[in-house]
Amino acid sequence: MEKLKRPVYVKTGTDDFFKKMRTEVNETILQNSSLYLLNIVKSLGLLFLFFLFYYCILRFGNSTPLLFLFYILSGITMIVLFINAFHDAAHGALFKKSKHNQWFMYVLELFGGNHWLWTRRHINLHHAYPNVPDWDIDIKQSDIIRIFPSSPLFHYHKYQHIYMWLIYPFYSLNWIYIRDFKDFFGTKDNYVKKVIDKIPGKQIVMLFTAKIINLVYLLFIPILVLQQPWYMVLGAWFAMHLCGSMLGVVALVSTHVDEDAHFPVTDEEGNLSATWAMHQMIVTKDFSTDSTLANFLYGGFTHHVAHHLFPGVGHTYYPYITPIIKRYAQEYDLPYTSYPFYHAVRSHFRMLKSKGIKENIMMTGEI
């Protein structure tokens, strides 16, 4: 399969705003080592909390209400752990040494994911080219949903703002048990086969091993050791994924794909129309930045503009970087948007409704 030609950003000038912003952030915010330690304590604490809830499943799961309670708490903690700890580690932002971040990413396999694939998918495509059609596959994942204006329009898309409410809760199940296999072995719109020459055999072994281990300890062991009908444990396991996914989807839909979202395309030579930093600010949005709870749960997603501009920085620094970004946005007349989470979610489904119908060129002014 022919490899894709990577898009090219506009080169930065001598008076580029991001050079000044980066210097200020480096000289002020990043000198605070306590925020680095806070990130490590939070991440390891979340990991401990997940396995504590798992222990509670085995210890107290013979009570049906407690069985569901601790499975649901495990699902919520799993998503929060992924959004905070694994996300930072994938960017090399959790620990100072890259090898420590790489070691920590192997823990992701216990949750059924493949860190080798996800790191390349997320950093090499989404962060490199956010919202760019045919490149940002964190956004474009399936023909079930139409987000990019250039994507094919099917008749069922006019209902996507309705049925996606029912599909989003299955996000983690789709990611772990369907999407990884499609990216490893699929032939249609396959990132791995278009961008990577060859998948290491070790990763194929790890792909299957991680799924098996995840199912064994989270599903089969509770079925064997608890005095519960198998279908009750299975139901609680489903509840874990459904509740965790609903929490995680808020972060996924609130930062890039609202009704005012931009989807920049390349010209015939593959050139984009903005610099890298300007592009990040155009296509990325924040949500609920003033909420302590949202910042704790969603880490680098609430302050997502800061994350895209400074991906190698831990999320605990972002609440202090965002005011600097706002000031530069005002000074240089740059795009910056921050919504309450409910507005962001509502705007996402409005976008789905608009993208699910055929655009009227007489109304849009396109020719």
C-alpha positions as CSV (number, residue, x, y, z in Angstrom):
1,M,0.0,0.0,0.0
2,E,1.3,3.4,-1.0
3,K,2.6,5.5,1.9
4,L,0.9,8.9,2.4
5,K,2.7,12.2,1.8
6,R,2.7,14.2,5.0
7,P,1.2,17.6,5.1
8,V,3.5,20.6,5.5
9,Y,3.0,23.6,7.7
10,V,3.9,27.2,6.9
11,K,7.3,28.1,8.2
12,T,7.4,30.3,11.3
13,G,8.7,33.9,10.9
14,T,11.2,35.8,13.1
15,D,8.3,37.4,15.1
16,D,6.4,34.2,15.7
17,F,4.2,34.4,18.8
18,F,4.9,30.8,19.9
19,K,8.6,31.4,20.3
20,K,7.9,34.2,22.8
21,M,5.2,32.2,24.5
22,R,7.4,29.1,24.9
23,T,10.3,31.2,26.3
24,E,8.0,32.7,28.9
25,V,6.5,29.3,29.9
26,N,9.9,27.7,30.2
27,E,11.3,30.6,32.3
28,T,8.3,30.8,34.7
29,I,5.8,27.9,34.9
30,L,8.1,25.0,34.2
31,Q,10.4,25.9,37.0
32,N,7.9,24.7,39.6
33,S,9.0,21.1,40.4
34,S,6.2,20.6,42.8
35,L,3.8,20.3,39.9
36,Y,5.9,17.6,38.4
37,L,5.8,15.6,41.7
38,L,2.1,16.2,42.0
39,N,1.6,14.5,38.6
40,I,3.5,11.4,39.6
41,V,1.7,11.1,42.9
42,K,-1.7,11.5,41.2
43,S,-0.9,9.0,38.5
44,L,0.5,6.3,40.8
45,G,-2.4,7.0,43.2
46,L,-5.0,6.4,40.4
47,L,-3.2,3.2,39.5
48,F,-3.4,2.0,43.1
49,L,-7.0,3.0,43.4
50,F,-8.0,1.0,40.3
51,F,-6.5,-2.2,41.7
52,L,-8.0,-1.4,45.1
53,F,-11.4,-1.3,43.5
54,Y,-10.6,-4.6,41.7
55,Y,-9.7,-6.2,45.0
56,C,-13.1,-4.9,46.4
57,I,-14.8,-6.7,43.4
58,L,-13.3,-10.0,44.5
59,R,-13.8,-9.3,48.2
60,F,-17.3,-7.8,48.3
61,G,-18.7,-8.9,44.9
62,N,-21.0,-11.5,46.3
63,S,-23.3,-8.6,47.1
64,T,-24.8,-7.6,43.8
65,P,-25.1,-3.8,44.6
66,L,-21.4,-3.8,45.7
67,L,-20.4,-5.9,42.6
68,F,-21.8,-3.2,40.3
69,L,-20.6,-0.4,42.4
70,F,-16.9,-1.5,42.4
71,Y,-17.0,-2.4,38.7
72,I,-18.4,1.0,37.9
73,L,-15.8,2.7,40.1
74,S,-13.1,0.6,38.4
75,G,-14.4,1.8,35.0
76,I,-14.3,5.4,36.0
77,T,-10.8,5.1,37.5
78,M,-9.6,3.3,34.4
79,I,-10.7,6.2,32.1
80,V,-9.3,8.8,34.5
81,L,-6.1,6.9,34.7
82,F,-5.8,6.8,30.9
83,I,-6.7,10.4,30.4
84,N,-4.2,11.6,33.0
85,A,-1.3,9.1,33.5
86,F,-1.1,7.1,30.3
87,H,-1.7,10.2,28.2
88,D,1.1,12.1,29.8
89,A,3.4,9.1,29.7
90,A,2.8,8.6,26.0
91,H,4.0,12.2,25.5
92,G,7.0,11.6,27.7
93,A,5.6,14.1,30.2
94,L,5.0,12.0,33.3
95,F,8.5,11.1,34.2
96,K,11.7,13.1,33.4
97,K,13.5,10.1,31.9
98,S,12.0,8.7,28.7
99,K,12.7,5.1,29.7
100,H,10.5,5.5,32.8
101,N,7.7,6.8,30.6
102,Q,8.1,3.8,28.3
103,W,8.1,1.4,31.2
104,F,4.9,2.9,32.6
105,M,3.2,2.7,29.2
106,Y,3.5,-1.1,29.4
107,V,1.0,-1.0,32.2
108,L,-1.5,0.1,29.6
109,E,-1.4,-3.5,28.3
110,L,-3.1,-4.6,31.6
111,F,-6.1,-2.5,30.5
112,G,-6.3,-4.3,27.2
113,G,-4.7,-1.6,25.0
114,N,-1.6,-1.7,22.8
115,H,0.7,1.1,23.8
116,W,2.9,0.8,20.8
117,L,0.0,1.3,18.4
118,W,-1.8,3.9,20.4
119,T,1.3,6.1,20.9
120,R,2.0,6.2,17.2
121,R,-1.7,6.7,16.3
122,H,-2.1,9.5,18.8
123,I,1.2,11.4,18.6
124,N,2.2,10.8,14.9
125,L,-1.2,11.6,13.5
126,H,-3.6,13.3,15.9
127,H,-1.0,15.7,17.5
128,A,1.0,16.1,14.3
129,Y,-2.1,17.0,12.2
130,P,-5.2,17.6,14.3
131,N,-8.4,17.9,12.4
132,V,-6.7,17.3,9.1
133,P,-8.8,14.9,6.9
134,D,-7.2,11.5,6.2
135,W,-4.6,12.2,8.9
136,D,-6.3,12.7,12.2
137,I,-7.7,9.2,12.8
138,D,-8.4,10.0,16.4
139,I,-11.3,11.9,14.9
140,K,-12.0,9.9,11.8
141,Q,-12.5,6.3,13.0
142,S,-15.5,4.8,11.2
143,D,-18.1,5.4,8.5
144,I,-20.7,5.1,11.3
145,I,-20.1,8.8,12.1
146,R,-19.5,11.7,9.7
147,I,-17.4,14.5,11.1
148,F,-15.0,15.7,8.3
149,P,-16.8,17.6,5.6
150,S,-14.9,15.6,3.0
151,S,-16.1,12.3,4.3
152,P,-18.8,10.4,2.3
153,L,-22.4,11.1,3.3
154,F,-24.6,8.1,3.9
155,H,-28.4,8.2,4.4
156,Y,-28.1,7.0,8.0
157,H,-25.9,10.0,8.9
158,K,-29.0,12.2,9.2
159,Y,-29.7,10.3,12.5
160,Q,-26.2,10.3,13.8
161,H,-26.9,13.0,16.4
162,I,-29.4,10.5,17.8
163,Y,-27.8,7.1,17.6
164,M,-24.3,8.3,18.7
165,W,-25.8,8.8,22.2
166,L,-26.2,5.0,22.2
167,I,-22.8,4.2,20.5
168,Y,-20.5,6.4,22.5
169,P,-21.0,4.4,25.7
170,F,-19.3,1.5,24.0
171,Y,-16.2,3.5,23.2
172,S,-13.8,1.6,25.4
173,L,-15.1,-1.8,24.3
174,N,-14.7,-0.8,20.6
175,W,-11.2,0.6,21.2
176,I,-9.9,-2.5,23.1
177,Y,-11.7,-5.3,21.2
178,I,-12.3,-4.0,17.7
179,R,-10.3,-0.9,16.7
180,D,-6.9,-2.3,17.7
181,F,-7.4,-5.3,15.5
182,K,-8.7,-3.2,12.6
183,D,-5.6,-1.0,12.8
184,F,-3.3,-4.1,13.0
185,F,-4.9,-6.2,10.3
186,G,-7.6,-4.2,8.5
187,T,-7.1,-3.2,4.8
188,K,-9.5,-0.2,4.6
189,D,-8.2,3.3,5.6
190,N,-5.6,1.6,7.7
191,Y,-3.1,3.9,9.4
192,V,-0.5,1.2,10.1
193,K,-0.3,0.0,6.6
194,K,-0.3,3.5,5.1
195,V,2.3,5.0,7.4
196,I,4.3,2.2,9.0
197,D,6.3,-0.2,6.8
198,K,6.1,-3.2,9.0
199,I,4.4,-4.1,12.3
200,P,6.9,-5.8,14.7
201,G,6.0,-9.4,15.4
202,K,6.4,-8.7,19.1
203,Q,3.6,-6.2,19.0
204,I,1.2,-8.7,17.4
205,V,2.0,-11.2,20.2
206,M,1.4,-8.4,22.8
207,L,-1.8,-7.4,21.1
208,F,-3.4,-10.8,21.8
209,T,-1.7,-11.3,25.1
210,A,-3.0,-8.0,26.5
211,K,-6.6,-8.7,25.5
212,I,-6.4,-12.2,27.0
213,I,-4.9,-11.0,30.3
214,N,-7.5,-8.2,30.5
215,L,-10.4,-10.5,30.1
216,V,-9.0,-13.1,32.4
217,Y,-8.5,-10.9,35.5
218,L,-11.4,-8.5,35.0
219,L,-14.1,-10.9,33.8
220,F,-13.2,-14.6,34.1
221,I,-11.6,-14.6,37.5
222,P,-14.6,-12.8,39.2
223,I,-16.9,-15.3,37.4
224,L,-14.9,-18.2,38.9
225,V,-14.4,-16.9,42.5
226,L,-17.7,-15.1,43.2
227,Q,-20.9,-16.7,44.1
228,Q,-22.7,-14.8,41.4
229,P,-24.4,-16.0,38.2
230,W,-22.0,-15.5,35.3
231,Y,-24.4,-13.2,33.6
232,M,-24.5,-10.9,36.7
233,V,-20.7,-10.5,36.6
234,L,-20.9,-10.0,32.8
235,G,-23.5,-7.3,33.3
236,A,-21.3,-5.5,35.9
237,W,-18.3,-5.8,33.6
238,F,-20.4,-4.1,30.8
239,A,-21.4,-1.4,33.3
240,M,-17.8,-0.8,34.0
241,H,-17.1,-0.1,30.3
242,L,-20.3,1.9,29.7
243,C,-19.8,4.3,32.6
244,G,-16.1,4.7,32.0
245,S,-16.8,5.4,28.3
246,M,-19.5,8.0,29.0
247,L,-17.0,9.9,31.2
248,G,-14.3,9.7,28.7
249,V,-16.4,10.7,25.7
250,V,-16.9,14.1,27.2
251,A,-13.1,14.7,26.8
252,L,-13.1,13.3,23.3
253,V,-15.9,15.4,21.9
254,S,-15.3,18.6,23.7
255,T,-11.9,19.6,22.3
256,H,-11.9,19.4,18.5
257,V,-15.3,18.6,17.1
258,D,-17.9,21.2,17.9
259,E,-20.2,23.1,15.5
260,D,-17.5,25.8,15.0
261,A,-14.8,23.3,14.3
262,H,-12.2,23.9,11.6
263,F,-11.0,21.0,9.3
264,P,-8.0,22.5,7.4
265,V,-7.1,20.8,4.1
266,T,-3.9,20.8,2.1
267,D,-3.4,22.2,-1.3
268,E,-2.3,20.1,-4.3
269,E,1.3,20.1,-3.0
270,G,0.3,19.0,0.4
271,N,0.8,22.4,2.1
272,L,-1.4,23.6,5.0
273,S,-2.2,27.3,5.3
274,A,-0.9,28.0,8.9
275,T,2.1,27.5,11.0
276,W,2.1,24.5,13.4
277,A,1.3,26.6,16.5
278,M,-1.4,28.6,14.8
279,H,-2.9,25.4,13.5
280,Q,-3.1,24.0,17.0
281,M,-4.9,27.1,18.3
282,I,-7.4,27.1,15.3
283,V,-8.5,23.5,15.7
284,T,-8.3,23.0,19.5
285,K,-10.6,24.2,22.3
286,D,-10.7,24.1,26.1
287,F,-13.6,23.3,28.3
288,S,-14.4,23.9,32.0
289,T,-10.9,25.2,32.7
290,D,-12.1,26.8,36.0
291,S,-13.5,23.6,37.4
292,T,-11.3,21.8,39.9
293,L,-13.2,18.6,39.5
294,A,-13.0,18.7,35.7
295,N,-9.3,19.5,35.8
296,F,-8.7,16.5,38.1
297,L,-10.7,14.1,36.1
298,Y,-9.7,15.2,32.6
299,G,-6.1,16.3,33.1
300,G,-4.7,17.7,29.8
301,F,-8.1,17.7,28.1
302,T,-9.7,20.6,29.9
303,H,-6.7,22.8,29.1
304,H,-6.4,21.2,25.7
305,V,-4.9,24.2,23.9
306,A,-2.0,24.2,26.3
307,H,-1.6,20.4,25.8
308,H,-1.4,20.8,22.0
309,L,1.1,23.6,22.2
310,F,3.1,22.0,25.0
311,P,2.5,18.2,24.6
312,G,5.7,17.3,26.4
313,V,4.7,19.0,29.6
314,G,2.7,17.3,32.3
315,H,-1.0,18.2,32.6
316,T,-0.6,19.6,36.2
317,Y,1.2,22.6,34.6
318,Y,-1.6,23.5,32.2
319,P,-3.8,25.5,34.6
320,Y,-0.8,27.9,34.9
321,I,0.0,27.9,31.2
322,T,-3.5,28.6,30.0
323,P,-3.6,32.3,31.4
324,I,-0.4,32.9,29.4
325,I,-2.1,31.5,26.2
326,K,-5.1,33.7,26.8
327,R,-2.9,36.8,27.1
328,Y,-1.1,36.0,23.9
329,A,-4.3,35.3,22.1
330,Q,-5.6,38.7,23.1
331,E,-2.4,40.5,22.3
332,Y,-1.8,38.8,18.9
333,D,-5.5,38.5,18.0
334,L,-5.3,34.7,18.0
335,P,-8.2,32.2,18.2
336,Y,-8.9,30.8,21.6
337,T,-12.1,29.2,22.8
338,S,-13.2,27.7,26.2
339,Y,-16.6,26.3,26.9
340,P,-18.4,24.8,29.9
341,F,-18.5,21.1,29.3
342,Y,-22.2,21.0,28.8
343,H,-22.0,23.6,26.1
344,A,-19.2,21.7,24.4
345,V,-21.1,18.4,24.4
346,R,-24.3,20.1,23.1
347,S,-22.3,21.8,20.4
348,H,-20.7,18.5,19.4
349,F,-24.2,16.9,18.8
350,R,-25.3,20.0,16.9
351,M,-22.3,19.5,14.7
352,L,-23.3,15.8,14.2
353,K,-26.7,16.9,13.1
354,S,-25.4,19.5,10.6
355,K,-22.8,17.1,9.2
356,G,-25.5,14.4,8.8
357,I,-27.4,16.3,6.1
358,K,-26.4,17.3,2.6
359,E,-25.1,20.9,2.6
360,N,-27.1,23.4,0.6
361,I,-24.5,25.2,-1.6
362,M,-27.0,28.1,-2.1
363,M,-27.0,28.7,1.6
364,T,-23.4,28.2,2.3
365,G,-22.2,30.3,-0.6
366,E,-19.9,27.6,-1.9
367,I,-19.5,27.2,-5.6
